């Protein structure tokens, strides 16, 4: 009787442990699919890149890059 209860407890713990060790799908999706787009600029190739800003969506980064290019800067968008 004691062996059956002990064996049942071991099997129950063994069945639950793999599920507790796996990461949540939602958190995994968020970190791998949530990008930030950073815009850098510089007046010419002899100067280092300067940070302009971080954008949640590519359209915002593209708009900022277009604005900076219109002012004569070299621009790079990094994700």
Secondary structure, DSSP 8 states (H G I E B T S, - for coil): -HHHHHHHHHHHHHHHHHHHHS--HHHHHHHHH---EEEEEESSTTS--EEEEEESSHHHHHHHHHHHHHTT-EEEEE-
